[in-house]
Amino acid sequence: MPNATLDRIAAYVAELEARATKAQGDARQTLNPLFQQRDDRKQGPRDFVESSYLYLRGCDADVGSRPIPCPVFWLSPDLRVAPLSNLGAPTRELNAGDRYRLTATVRNRGDLMVPSAKVEFWLVNPSLGFDVRFATKLGVAAGRVQAHGASEISLDYTVPPSVAGHRCLFARVFSFSPLDIPVDDYALNPVIDRHVAQLNLNIVAQARTFLLDWVHLRNAAERLEIVPMDTASKKALRLEVMTPLTLASSTKGRELVAKLGIEVVPAEGGRVSIKTERTAAGLDLYSADPDAASIDEQLALNKQVQAALKGLERGRGESTQFAKLFTSYRAMTAQSVRTQVQLALPDMGLKPTQGIPLQILRRDIATGRVVGGIALVVTG
């Protein structure tokens, strides 16, 4: 009896798909020419694709396609934090006991409406790289996102003492119906995954220490660079809290970097061995573990996953054909560890209305690409 029911369901689905295919063909023949005549188009409307395409932007130019077009992807314009007492005043510092509204603008480039898009929110220490195992999950919110539309999905959160202070916000969107899920379980990387966004902006007073997490794989060769913020990055700082600040020149930023103190607490676990070398602009990190995926294997897997995602976006193949590839990728990213870096910020003689904008970059030494970052503004 159950088999007969499944057969009837399968037959009905096949009938619906056949009717949809026929309707699409009829539209090309009868409707598309009408659009071409009216709008002077060379082609009519494209075919209806039965899927959603959820994404969170890493920058203004981001439309969900990967590789990501953003040189700075850690200042997402689609994430914001505001106190419930004044939702028009976004902030980056969380006070224990206060209640805040975390908001993600979820976008859908697909032809299918998503009746219940879920957004997970996390707070982390200022972080280069990200892994949910080193984060505080705040909760999940849901909302409807229309086809070719966007919706704000928010979560109200009261800050406990354990996560007060300077934190970075991460968000991840997904849907089960229609199925539209992230690439990874643990490592949330907007460079590869359109479902993920970061807001890594911290405003810290001079003459203080600044602790950050450096999340990397067990085999890694990476560079931490602290550089003055360029003009394009300054324009991405849209928060009202930046308005009263007069930002100093790049020369002042280079002076601050030269006086920085850096202390490292290397990651531990398994047979991982970590060495660091101080450089003029920051720190080089070399991590080795004979039991983990090699750097060459990581590069190959990342390249294959990028190619698979690009092919899927263009309608080439089904996600099931890449199941083995994505399983291998998730196994690789599960090998993350956390090294902690403490920066001792010097006293630069700044006034309360002055700020020095910096970028803390995480660079892959093998490829030279920036794979993570934090915006840091040092104030008086």
C-alpha positions as CSV (number, residue, x, y, z in Angstrom):
1,M,0.0,0.0,0.0
2,P,2.7,2.6,0.8
3,N,4.5,1.8,-2.4
4,A,1.3,2.4,-4.4
5,T,0.9,5.8,-2.7
6,L,4.4,6.8,-3.5
7,D,3.9,5.7,-7.1
8,R,0.8,7.9,-7.4
9,I,2.7,10.9,-5.9
10,A,5.6,10.4,-8.3
11,A,3.2,10.1,-11.3
12,Y,1.4,13.3,-10.2
13,V,4.7,15.2,-9.9
14,A,5.8,14.0,-13.3
15,E,2.4,15.2,-14.7
16,L,2.9,18.6,-13.2
17,E,6.4,18.9,-14.5
18,A,5.2,17.9,-18.0
19,R,2.5,20.6,-17.8
20,A,5.0,23.2,-16.7
21,T,7.4,22.3,-19.6
22,K,4.5,22.6,-22.1
23,A,3.4,25.9,-20.6
24,Q,6.9,27.2,-20.8
25,G,7.2,26.2,-24.5
26,D,3.8,27.8,-25.3
27,A,5.0,31.0,-23.6
28,R,8.1,31.2,-25.8
29,Q,6.0,30.9,-28.9
30,T,3.0,33.1,-28.1
31,L,4.0,35.5,-25.3
32,N,7.7,36.3,-25.9
33,P,7.1,37.8,-29.3
34,L,4.6,40.2,-27.8
35,F,7.2,41.5,-25.3
36,Q,9.8,41.9,-28.1
37,Q,7.4,44.0,-30.1
38,R,6.4,46.2,-27.1
39,D,9.8,46.7,-25.5
40,D,12.0,46.5,-28.6
41,R,13.7,43.5,-27.1
42,K,15.8,41.0,-29.0
43,Q,14.6,38.3,-26.7
44,G,11.5,37.8,-24.5
45,P,11.4,37.1,-20.8
46,R,13.7,34.3,-19.6
47,D,12.3,30.9,-18.6
48,F,10.9,30.4,-15.1
49,V,13.4,28.6,-12.9
50,E,11.8,26.6,-10.1
51,S,14.2,27.6,-7.3
52,S,15.0,30.4,-4.9
53,Y,18.4,32.1,-4.7
54,L,18.9,33.5,-1.2
55,Y,21.9,35.7,-0.3
56,L,23.3,38.3,2.0
57,R,25.6,41.0,0.5
58,G,29.2,41.4,1.4
59,C,29.3,44.8,-0.3
60,D,27.1,47.0,-2.5
61,A,28.2,45.2,-5.7
62,D,27.4,41.7,-4.4
63,V,24.5,40.0,-6.2
64,G,25.1,36.6,-4.7
65,S,27.4,35.3,-7.5
66,R,30.7,33.7,-6.4
67,P,33.6,34.4,-6.4
68,I,32.6,37.4,-4.4
69,P,33.2,40.8,-6.1
70,C,34.1,42.6,-2.8
71,P,37.7,43.5,-1.9
72,V,36.3,44.3,1.6
73,F,33.5,41.7,2.4
74,W,33.5,42.0,6.3
75,L,31.4,45.2,6.4
76,S,28.2,43.9,5.1
77,P,25.6,46.5,4.2
78,D,22.9,44.0,5.0
79,L,23.6,43.6,8.7
80,R,23.0,46.1,11.5
81,V,22.7,46.3,15.3
82,A,20.6,48.9,17.1
83,P,19.4,49.4,20.7
84,L,15.6,48.9,21.1
85,S,15.5,52.2,22.9
86,N,16.6,53.9,19.6
87,L,16.4,51.8,16.5
88,G,17.7,54.8,14.4
89,A,21.1,54.7,16.2
90,P,23.1,51.7,15.0
91,T,26.0,50.7,17.3
92,R,29.0,48.4,17.6
93,E,29.4,48.3,21.3
94,L,27.0,46.1,23.4
95,N,26.2,46.9,27.0
96,A,25.3,44.1,29.4
97,G,21.6,44.1,30.3
98,D,20.6,46.2,27.3
99,R,18.3,44.9,24.6
100,Y,19.2,45.2,20.9
101,R,17.7,44.4,17.6
102,L,19.9,42.5,15.2
103,T,18.7,42.8,11.6
104,A,19.6,41.0,8.4
105,T,18.4,42.1,4.9
106,V,17.8,38.8,3.1
107,R,17.6,39.0,-0.7
108,N,16.2,36.5,-3.2
109,R,17.3,36.5,-6.8
110,G,15.3,33.4,-7.6
111,D,11.9,32.9,-9.2
112,L,10.4,31.1,-6.2
113,M,9.1,32.9,-3.1
114,V,10.5,31.6,0.2
115,P,7.7,31.5,2.8
116,S,10.1,31.0,5.7
117,A,13.7,32.0,5.3
118,K,15.6,31.4,8.5
119,V,18.5,33.6,9.7
120,E,20.9,32.5,12.4
121,F,22.8,35.2,14.3
122,W,26.1,34.8,16.1
123,L,28.3,37.1,18.1
124,V,32.1,36.4,18.2
125,N,35.3,38.0,19.4
126,P,36.7,40.2,16.6
127,S,37.6,37.4,14.2
128,L,39.7,36.7,11.2
129,G,38.0,33.6,9.8
130,F,34.9,32.2,11.4
131,D,33.8,28.9,12.9
132,V,30.5,28.4,14.8
133,R,32.3,26.4,17.4
134,F,34.1,29.5,18.6
135,A,31.0,31.7,18.6
136,T,27.9,32.5,20.7
137,K,24.7,31.7,18.9
138,L,22.1,34.2,19.7
139,G,19.1,32.6,18.0
140,V,17.2,32.1,14.8
141,A,14.5,34.4,13.2
142,A,12.4,33.7,10.1
143,G,10.5,35.7,7.5
144,R,9.0,35.6,4.1
145,V,11.1,36.7,1.1
146,Q,9.4,37.3,-2.2
147,A,10.8,36.2,-5.6
148,H,13.2,38.9,-6.8
149,G,12.7,40.7,-3.6
150,A,14.2,41.4,-0.2
151,S,13.0,41.4,3.4
152,E,14.4,42.5,6.8
153,I,14.5,39.7,9.3
154,S,15.2,40.7,12.9
155,L,16.0,39.1,16.3
156,D,15.7,41.0,19.6
157,Y,18.4,40.0,22.1
158,T,19.3,41.0,25.6
159,V,23.1,41.1,26.1
160,P,24.4,39.0,29.0
161,P,27.7,40.1,30.7
162,S,29.6,37.2,29.0
163,V,29.2,38.8,25.5
164,A,29.2,42.5,26.3
165,G,31.7,44.9,24.8
166,H,33.3,44.8,21.4
167,R,31.9,41.9,19.2
168,C,31.5,41.1,15.6
169,L,28.2,40.0,14.1
170,F,27.8,37.1,11.7
171,A,24.6,35.9,10.1
172,R,23.6,32.9,7.9
173,V,20.4,32.4,5.9
174,F,18.8,29.2,4.7
175,S,15.5,27.6,3.7
176,F,14.2,24.0,3.7
177,S,11.3,24.7,1.4
178,P,12.4,25.5,-1.2
179,L,15.7,23.9,-0.4
180,D,18.3,26.7,-0.3
181,I,21.1,25.8,2.2
182,P,24.6,26.9,3.0
183,V,27.8,25.2,1.7
184,D,29.3,24.4,5.1
185,D,28.3,23.4,8.6
186,Y,31.0,25.0,10.7
187,A,33.1,27.5,8.7
188,L,31.0,30.3,7.5
189,N,32.9,31.9,4.6
190,P,31.3,34.7,2.6
191,V,34.0,34.4,0.0
192,I,32.5,31.1,-1.0
193,D,29.0,31.1,0.5
194,R,26.4,33.6,-0.6
195,H,24.3,32.7,2.5
196,V,26.8,34.2,4.9
197,A,27.5,37.9,5.9
198,Q,29.8,39.5,8.5
199,L,29.9,42.9,10.2
200,N,33.5,43.1,11.6
201,L,33.8,46.7,12.7
202,N,35.3,47.7,16.1
203,I,35.8,51.2,17.6
204,V,38.4,51.0,20.4
205,A,40.1,53.7,22.5
206,Q,43.8,54.2,22.3
207,A,46.2,52.9,24.9
208,R,44.1,49.7,25.4
209,T,44.4,46.1,24.3
210,F,42.4,44.5,21.5
211,L,41.9,40.8,21.5
212,L,41.1,39.0,18.2
213,D,40.6,35.4,17.1
214,W,42.5,34.0,14.1
215,V,40.6,31.0,13.0
216,H,42.6,28.9,10.5
217,L,43.0,25.3,9.4
218,R,45.5,22.9,11.0
219,N,47.8,23.2,8.0
220,A,48.1,26.9,7.1
221,A,50.5,29.6,5.9
222,E,48.8,32.9,6.5
223,R,49.7,36.5,7.1
224,L,48.1,39.1,9.5
225,E,48.5,42.6,8.1
226,I,47.6,45.8,9.8
227,V,47.3,48.7,7.3
228,P,45.7,52.1,7.1
229,M,42.1,52.0,5.8
230,D,41.8,53.0,2.2
231,T,39.1,55.4,0.8
232,A,36.8,52.8,-0.4
233,S,36.7,51.1,3.0
234,K,36.0,54.4,4.7
235,K,33.0,54.9,2.6
236,A,31.7,51.5,3.8
237,L,31.6,52.8,7.4
238,R,28.0,53.9,7.2
239,L,27.2,53.9,10.9
240,E,26.0,57.0,12.6
241,V,28.6,56.4,15.4
242,M,31.3,57.4,12.8
243,T,29.7,60.8,12.2
244,P,31.3,62.7,15.1
245,L,34.8,61.3,14.3
246,T,37.4,63.1,12.2
247,L,39.4,60.3,10.6
248,A,43.2,60.8,10.5
249,S,45.4,60.3,7.5
250,S,47.2,57.2,6.3
251,T,50.5,58.6,7.7
252,K,49.0,58.6,11.2
253,G,47.9,55.0,10.7
254,R,51.3,53.9,9.7
255,E,52.8,55.5,12.8
256,L,50.2,53.6,15.0
257,V,51.1,50.3,13.3
258,A,54.8,50.8,13.9
259,K,54.2,51.2,17.7
260,L,51.8,48.3,18.1
261,G,52.6,45.5,20.5
262,I,51.5,42.0,19.5
263,E,51.2,38.9,21.6
264,V,50.1,35.5,20.3
265,V,48.5,32.5,22.1
266,P,48.8,29.6,19.5
267,A,46.1,27.1,19.0
268,E,46.4,23.7,20.6
269,G,45.0,20.3,19.9
270,G,46.0,17.1,18.2
271,R,49.5,17.2,16.7
272,V,49.2,20.8,15.5
273,S,52.4,22.8,15.6
274,I,52.3,26.6,15.2
275,K,55.1,29.1,14.6
276,T,54.7,32.9,14.2
277,E,57.1,35.5,12.9
278,R,56.7,39.2,13.5
279,T,56.7,41.4,10.4
280,A,56.7,45.1,9.8
281,A,53.0,45.2,9.2
282,G,51.9,42.3,11.5
283,L,52.5,38.6,11.8
284,D,53.1,35.5,9.7
285,L,51.6,32.2,10.9
286,Y,52.7,28.7,9.9
287,S,50.6,25.8,11.2
288,A,51.3,22.2,10.6
289,D,49.5,18.9,11.4
290,P,50.4,15.6,9.7
291,D,46.9,14.3,10.3
292,A,45.1,17.2,8.5
293,A,44.5,18.1,4.9
294,S,47.6,19.6,3.3
295,I,47.7,23.2,1.9
296,D,47.8,21.8,-1.6
297,E,44.7,19.7,-0.9
298,Q,43.0,22.8,0.5
299,L,43.8,24.9,-2.6
300,A,42.5,22.1,-4.9
301,L,39.2,21.6,-2.9
302,N,38.5,25.4,-2.7
303,K,39.1,25.7,-6.5
304,Q,36.7,22.7,-7.2
305,V,34.0,24.0,-4.9
306,Q,34.2,27.5,-6.5
307,A,33.8,26.0,-9.9
308,A,30.9,23.8,-8.8
309,L,29.0,26.7,-7.3
310,K,29.5,28.8,-10.4
311,G,28.3,25.9,-12.6
312,L,25.2,25.4,-10.4
313,E,24.4,29.1,-10.6
314,R,24.4,28.9,-14.4
315,G,22.1,25.9,-14.3
316,R,24.8,23.4,-15.1
317,G,24.0,20.2,-13.2
318,E,22.3,19.4,-9.9
319,S,23.8,19.8,-6.5
320,T,23.5,16.0,-5.9
321,Q,26.3,15.4,-8.4
322,F,28.7,17.4,-6.2
323,A,27.7,15.7,-3.0
324,K,31.0,13.9,-2.6
325,L,32.9,17.1,-3.3
326,F,31.0,19.2,-0.8
327,T,31.4,16.3,1.8
328,S,35.2,16.5,1.3
329,Y,35.1,20.3,1.6
330,R,33.1,20.2,4.9
331,A,35.5,17.6,6.3
332,M,38.4,19.9,5.5
333,T,36.9,23.0,7.1
334,A,36.0,21.0,10.2
335,Q,39.7,21.0,11.0
336,S,39.7,24.6,12.1
337,V,41.6,25.8,15.2
338,R,41.8,29.2,16.9
339,T,44.9,31.2,17.5
340,Q,44.4,34.4,19.6
341,V,46.2,37.6,19.0
342,Q,46.4,40.5,21.5
343,L,47.2,44.0,20.1
344,A,48.5,46.6,22.5
345,L,47.3,49.9,21.1
346,P,49.6,52.8,21.7
347,D,48.6,56.3,23.0
348,M,48.6,58.4,19.9
349,G,47.5,61.6,21.6
350,L,44.1,61.5,19.9
351,K,41.2,63.7,21.0
352,P,37.8,62.0,21.6
353,T,36.5,63.3,18.3
354,Q,39.5,61.9,16.3
355,G,40.0,58.4,15.0
356,I,42.6,56.4,13.1
357,P,40.9,53.9,10.7
358,L,42.8,50.6,10.1
359,Q,42.2,47.3,8.4
360,I,43.4,44.0,10.0
361,L,43.7,41.6,7.0
362,R,44.1,37.9,6.9
363,R,46.0,36.9,3.8
364,D,46.7,33.4,2.3
365,I,50.4,33.4,1.7
366,A,50.1,30.7,-1.0
367,T,47.7,32.6,-3.2
368,G,48.2,36.2,-1.9
369,R,44.4,36.6,-1.6
370,V,42.8,38.4,1.4
371,V,40.5,35.8,3.0
372,G,39.3,37.7,6.1
373,G,39.4,41.1,7.8
374,I,38.4,43.4,10.6
375,A,37.8,47.1,10.4
376,L,39.3,48.8,13.5
377,V,39.0,52.5,14.4
378,V,41.2,53.7,17.2
379,T,39.8,56.8,19.0
380,G,40.9,59.2,21.6
